Amino acid sequence: MPLPAIAIVGRPNVGKSTLFNRLVGRRRALVKDTPGVTRDRLEGICRFGAWEARVIDTGGLDPTARADLVAGVRRQVLHAIDAADLLLFVVDAREGLTALDREVGRLLRRTRKPVLLVANKVEGPRQFADLGEVYELGVDPVFPVSAEHGRGVAELLEAVGALLPAGGAEPAEAVPVARLAVVGRPNVGKSSLVNAILGEERVLVHPEPGTTRDAVDTPVAIAGRPYLLIDTAGLRRKSRVSQPLERLAAVMARKGLERCDLALVVLDGTEALAAQDLRIAGYAEAAGRGVVLVVNKWDLVRAPDQAPARTRELRERLPFLAHAPVVFTSAKTGEGLPRLFEAVERVAAEFAKEIPTSELNQALRKALEARPPAGVRGRTLKVYYATQVGTRPPTFLLFVNDPAALHASYERFLVHRLREAFGFAGSPVRLRLRGRRAGALR
């Protein structure tokens, strides 16, 4: 039986995301003293006492934003309300009620779902004295809290637990087999691709750069296999990032990359490869993540038979990812999505591959015989033995005479020969060295 769901709703800048972070116990949502920071639905798990539930953070209705963007945020809020068993209606006790608070209150009353009124930012006697106005919304009781400092949150959660329907543990298939971070420059179609995979408007899509701000996690099953999709904000060059909010979004995107298993590096098929594309691909490789290169918007390319030429360009410009699969997709038409997940499955398997020690040492012996190592500062590398010490990514420990005697170019050669022998498509390969006194591997 699925977990019950709680949706946090309210107008912009009342502290919904701060409360969300407090309930899930970690900083999952961007928090900034600016209206309209949250635009997509964010989800996390809240555990309190004997119960647990899904918590859904929502965007506020921002009258100062563009009309079409407001409509998109409103659709996201309505989706969350429809999916919820209980609603937390958050208002700002310091600022008092506004016409927008009353509008949200009328909307929630029409849902006929249980509603708890949360008066946030109550941090002293002055805010307690001003709570009388909040009762005008006709929701009783009112829970005064300070989401930032945790005051009153335990009492709120006790009331939440009394109203939630009974729920069971999440089914085993809900545990993702792989976390997929969708990364790339702004406006390459990351969110459109996520929505195409899910078959619904899970994240907002808008021509305005920077529409996605939070890293949005969404479970999905493809061909019976569970995944967690992480849609991230577009990463621009640091020199072009001027707003604090955009810097925060970039940090969240990098964190999304750090906690994924595989990165879907999305490129715009209608544009030439940009320097920032190379940087983002480098971030994924440096983080030790499996990589699939996704050339999106391929339906807009006038000569689709250009795929071989585009693949060669990627191999030449991204030599450190020459092992990564290249998939051409169209989020608009769905073209290439089955091939995309075939590539994801292949890379996920390579990312977790284990090599028998005897086969590993045989492959290394052949590599050493084909090209003996050259000297480095008067020392010549001797490799005695190797064993695999980790997966995700595959990591190998080499026992050698002197770790400092391994030149970077020879390390690349050894990794290349391991790829020739064992594959590792789309997956990084890491070598670790340890000095040892013993006979050389022959």
Summary of the structure (lengths in Angstrom):
residues: 442
radius of gyration: 26.0
end to end distance: 58.3
largest distance: 84.1
contacts: 1431
relative contact order: 0.09
helix: 39%
strand: 22%
